[in-house]
Amino acid sequence: MTDGNGTFDRQIAVKFNRHLESGEYIVWCGRALASKVNIRQMGTKLYLIFFAIIWTSFALFWTFGVFRSGGGVMGFFGVPFIIIGIFLFIKAFTTGSEKAYFAVTNMRILKVSGHGFEMEYLKNVASVQINEKGKRADVTYSIEYQGEQNVIVGNGAICGLDPEEAENVRYIIESESSKAHMYS
């Protein structure tokens, strides 16, 4: 389905409807390809897996030890700790795999993920680049906020796109950003 300059999936667009401001409309929306894990996330996952194994092993050892020694009902106090250990183990393999959804509107760049909602006004976008990594590409953009005494610089990214789609998104951000600069 097309809307003006871009294409978008209506099911993804629905995720952004409550975040749209008056007069704002979606030009493009999409989601990242399969999740990528960086080194810092991998270290956190390994730590969580290691901790979960130790936690669950101790909880199982203690609980079965109590049952074997005739502790009766006291053994059931270990069950919540076993459940917590299993939860930690499952969490280690699901962390970082949440889907991220992105949208470019006539006014902003939006992101909805497991971490919540993020946005950036197009009038603050200074430049846009594409960083290709094999079969994936990230659209990165630099941001400049003009303050009273200085310029604050930041950056953002729409990660994990197909390279052809990334080129389309770069073009949309540049064209919508230039329109936003004209009207601000």
Disulfide bonds with the S-S distance in Angstrom:
none
